[in-house]
Amino acid sequence: MKPVQQTRFGKSGNCIQACVASILERPLEAIPDFLSAKTNPWLACQSWLDSQGYYLIGASNCWMCAGIEFIAGGMGPRGIGHCVVMRDGKVIHDPHPDGRGILFVDLYLFIVRKERER
Protein backbone atom coordinates (compact mmCIF):
# COMPACT_ATOMS: atom_id res chain seq x y z
CA MET A 1 0.00 0.00 0.00
CA LYS A 2 1.33 3.39 -1.02
CA PRO A 3 -0.55 6.31 0.61
CA VAL A 4 -2.24 8.72 -1.80
CA GLN A 5 -3.97 11.87 -0.51
CA GLN A 6 -7.35 13.06 -1.72
CA THR A 7 -7.48 16.42 -3.49
CA ARG A 8 -11.19 17.30 -3.12
CA PHE A 9 -13.20 17.45 0.08
CA GLY A 10 -16.77 17.55 1.30
CA LYS A 11 -19.69 15.82 -0.41
CA SER A 12 -17.83 15.85 -3.74
CA GLY A 13 -14.56 14.63 -2.20
CA ASN A 14 -12.44 11.97 -3.85
CA CYS A 15 -11.53 9.75 -0.88
CA ILE A 16 -12.76 6.65 -2.77
CA GLN A 17 -10.42 7.42 -5.66
CA ALA A 18 -7.52 8.02 -3.25
CA CYS A 19 -8.13 4.75 -1.36
CA VAL A 20 -8.21 2.73 -4.59
CA ALA A 21 -5.03 4.49 -5.77
CA SER A 22 -3.36 3.72 -2.43
CA ILE A 23 -4.21 0.01 -2.47
CA LEU A 24 -3.25 -0.41 -6.13
CA GLU A 25 -0.15 1.77 -5.61
CA ARG A 26 -0.98 4.02 -8.54
CA PRO A 27 -1.04 7.81 -8.82
CA LEU A 28 -4.38 9.50 -8.18
CA GLU A 29 -4.58 10.62 -11.82
CA ALA A 30 -4.51 6.97 -12.97
CA ILE A 31 -7.78 6.22 -11.16
CA PRO A 32 -11.12 7.53 -12.48
CA ASP A 33 -13.16 9.98 -10.45
CA PHE A 34 -15.96 7.59 -9.47
CA LEU A 35 -18.17 10.35 -8.06
CA SER A 36 -18.41 12.00 -11.47
CA ALA A 37 -19.89 8.82 -12.98
CA LYS A 38 -23.53 8.89 -14.03
CA THR A 39 -24.16 5.83 -11.86
CA ASN A 40 -23.57 4.82 -8.26
CA PRO A 41 -19.90 5.55 -7.42
CA TRP A 42 -19.38 2.00 -6.13
CA LEU A 43 -20.79 0.52 -9.34
CA ALA A 44 -18.47 2.78 -11.34
CA CYS A 45 -15.55 1.67 -9.17
CA GLN A 46 -16.51 -1.99 -9.56
CA SER A 47 -16.81 -1.66 -13.34
CA TRP A 48 -13.42 0.07 -13.66
CA LEU A 49 -11.68 -2.45 -11.37
CA ASP A 50 -13.19 -5.27 -13.45
CA SER A 51 -11.63 -3.74 -16.56
CA GLN A 52 -8.27 -3.68 -14.74
CA GLY A 53 -8.39 -7.34 -13.71
CA TYR A 54 -9.74 -6.94 -10.17
CA TYR A 55 -12.89 -7.76 -8.25
CA LEU A 56 -14.45 -5.35 -5.77
CA ILE A 57 -15.95 -7.50 -3.03
CA GLY A 58 -18.16 -6.09 -0.31
CA ALA A 59 -18.56 -7.70 3.10
CA SER A 60 -20.70 -7.04 6.16
CA ASN A 61 -17.75 -7.55 8.51
CA CYS A 62 -14.05 -8.28 8.31
CA TRP A 63 -13.59 -11.27 10.60
CA MET A 64 -11.53 -12.99 7.89
CA CYS A 65 -9.37 -10.08 6.82
CA ALA A 66 -6.24 -10.42 8.98
CA GLY A 67 -3.28 -8.95 7.15
CA ILE A 68 -5.36 -7.74 4.21
CA GLU A 69 -5.69 -4.09 3.25
CA PHE A 70 -9.25 -3.01 2.50
CA ILE A 71 -11.37 0.08 2.05
CA ALA A 72 -13.54 0.90 5.05
CA GLY A 73 -16.39 3.34 4.68
CA GLY A 74 -18.36 5.06 7.39
CA MET A 75 -19.24 8.38 8.89
CA GLY A 76 -16.30 10.77 8.99
CA PRO A 77 -15.69 13.20 11.87
CA ARG A 78 -16.71 16.06 9.57
CA GLY A 79 -20.30 14.77 9.42
CA ILE A 80 -20.23 13.15 5.96
CA GLY A 81 -19.36 9.71 4.62
CA HIS A 82 -15.67 8.97 4.27
CA CYS A 83 -13.37 6.10 3.24
CA VAL A 84 -10.03 5.01 4.65
CA VAL A 85 -7.66 2.07 4.16
CA MET A 86 -7.55 -0.41 7.03
CA ARG A 87 -5.63 -3.55 7.94
CA ASP A 88 -5.97 -5.71 11.05
CA GLY A 89 -8.73 -3.51 12.47
CA LYS A 90 -6.68 -0.31 12.30
CA VAL A 91 -6.69 2.65 9.94
CA ILE A 92 -3.36 2.53 8.10
CA HIS A 93 -4.16 5.41 5.74
CA ASP A 94 -6.65 8.25 5.85
CA PRO A 95 -6.56 10.13 2.54
CA HIS A 96 -7.91 13.29 4.23
CA PRO A 97 -5.12 15.61 5.38
CA ASP A 98 -6.47 15.93 8.93
CA GLY A 99 -6.04 12.15 9.41
CA ARG A 100 -9.00 11.77 11.80
CA GLY A 101 -10.29 8.59 10.10
CA ILE A 102 -13.89 7.48 10.46
CA LEU A 103 -16.15 7.22 13.49
CA PHE A 104 -17.39 3.71 12.65
CA VAL A 105 -17.19 1.22 9.80
CA ASP A 106 -20.34 0.25 7.95
CA LEU A 107 -18.77 -0.76 4.64
CA TYR A 108 -15.94 -3.21 4.00
CA LEU A 109 -14.61 -3.40 0.44
CA PHE A 110 -11.84 -5.68 -0.75
CA ILE A 111 -9.93 -5.29 -4.01
CA VAL A 112 -8.93 -8.75 -5.19
CA ARG A 113 -6.90 -9.60 -8.30
CA LYS A 114 -8.69 -11.95 -10.67
CA GLU A 115 -7.03 -15.27 -11.30
CA ARG A 116 -5.43 -15.37 -14.71
CA GLU A 117 -6.56 -17.99 -17.17
CA ARG A 118 -4.05 -20.73 -17.83
C-alpha positions as CSV (number, residue, x, y, z in Angstrom):
1,M,0.0,0.0,0.0
2,K,1.3,3.4,-1.0
3,P,-0.6,6.3,0.6
4,V,-2.2,8.7,-1.8
5,Q,-4.0,11.9,-0.5
6,Q,-7.4,13.1,-1.7
7,T,-7.5,16.4,-3.5
8,R,-11.2,17.3,-3.1
9,F,-13.2,17.5,0.1
10,G,-16.8,17.6,1.3
11,K,-19.7,15.8,-0.4
12,S,-17.8,15.9,-3.7
13,G,-14.6,14.6,-2.2
14,N,-12.4,12.0,-3.8
15,C,-11.5,9.7,-0.9
16,I,-12.8,6.7,-2.8
17,Q,-10.4,7.4,-5.7
18,A,-7.5,8.0,-3.2
19,C,-8.1,4.7,-1.4
20,V,-8.2,2.7,-4.6
21,A,-5.0,4.5,-5.8
22,S,-3.4,3.7,-2.4
23,I,-4.2,0.0,-2.5
24,L,-3.2,-0.4,-6.1
25,E,-0.1,1.8,-5.6
26,R,-1.0,4.0,-8.5
27,P,-1.0,7.8,-8.8
28,L,-4.4,9.5,-8.2
29,E,-4.6,10.6,-11.8
30,A,-4.5,7.0,-13.0
31,I,-7.8,6.2,-11.2
32,P,-11.1,7.5,-12.5
33,D,-13.2,10.0,-10.4
34,F,-16.0,7.6,-9.5
35,L,-18.2,10.3,-8.1
36,S,-18.4,12.0,-11.5
37,A,-19.9,8.8,-13.0
38,K,-23.5,8.9,-14.0
39,T,-24.2,5.8,-11.9
40,N,-23.6,4.8,-8.3
41,P,-19.9,5.6,-7.4
42,W,-19.4,2.0,-6.1
43,L,-20.8,0.5,-9.3
44,A,-18.5,2.8,-11.3
45,C,-15.5,1.7,-9.2
46,Q,-16.5,-2.0,-9.6
47,S,-16.8,-1.7,-13.3
48,W,-13.4,0.1,-13.7
49,L,-11.7,-2.4,-11.4
50,D,-13.2,-5.3,-13.4
51,S,-11.6,-3.7,-16.6
52,Q,-8.3,-3.7,-14.7
53,G,-8.4,-7.3,-13.7
54,Y,-9.7,-6.9,-10.2
55,Y,-12.9,-7.8,-8.2
56,L,-14.5,-5.4,-5.8
57,I,-16.0,-7.5,-3.0
58,G,-18.2,-6.1,-0.3
59,A,-18.6,-7.7,3.1
60,S,-20.7,-7.0,6.2
61,N,-17.7,-7.5,8.5
62,C,-14.0,-8.3,8.3
63,W,-13.6,-11.3,10.6
64,M,-11.5,-13.0,7.9
65,C,-9.4,-10.1,6.8
66,A,-6.2,-10.4,9.0
67,G,-3.3,-9.0,7.2
68,I,-5.4,-7.7,4.2
69,E,-5.7,-4.1,3.3
70,F,-9.3,-3.0,2.5
71,I,-11.4,0.1,2.1
72,A,-13.5,0.9,5.0
73,G,-16.4,3.3,4.7
74,G,-18.4,5.1,7.4
75,M,-19.2,8.4,8.9
76,G,-16.3,10.8,9.0
77,P,-15.7,13.2,11.9
78,R,-16.7,16.1,9.6
79,G,-20.3,14.8,9.4
80,I,-20.2,13.2,6.0
81,G,-19.4,9.7,4.6
82,H,-15.7,9.0,4.3
83,C,-13.4,6.1,3.2
84,V,-10.0,5.0,4.7
85,V,-7.7,2.1,4.2
86,M,-7.6,-0.4,7.0
87,R,-5.6,-3.6,7.9
88,D,-6.0,-5.7,11.1
89,G,-8.7,-3.5,12.5
90,K,-6.7,-0.3,12.3
91,V,-6.7,2.7,9.9
92,I,-3.4,2.5,8.1
93,H,-4.2,5.4,5.7
94,D,-6.7,8.3,5.9
95,P,-6.6,10.1,2.5
96,H,-7.9,13.3,4.2
97,P,-5.1,15.6,5.4
98,D,-6.5,15.9,8.9
99,G,-6.0,12.2,9.4
100,R,-9.0,11.8,11.8
101,G,-10.3,8.6,10.1
102,I,-13.9,7.5,10.5
103,L,-16.2,7.2,13.5
104,F,-17.4,3.7,12.6
105,V,-17.2,1.2,9.8
106,D,-20.3,0.2,8.0
107,L,-18.8,-0.8,4.6
108,Y,-15.9,-3.2,4.0
109,L,-14.6,-3.4,0.4
110,F,-11.8,-5.7,-0.8
111,I,-9.9,-5.3,-4.0
112,V,-8.9,-8.8,-5.2
113,R,-6.9,-9.6,-8.3
114,K,-8.7,-12.0,-10.7
115,E,-7.0,-15.3,-11.3
116,R,-5.4,-15.4,-14.7
117,E,-6.6,-18.0,-17.2
118,R,-4.1,-20.7,-17.8
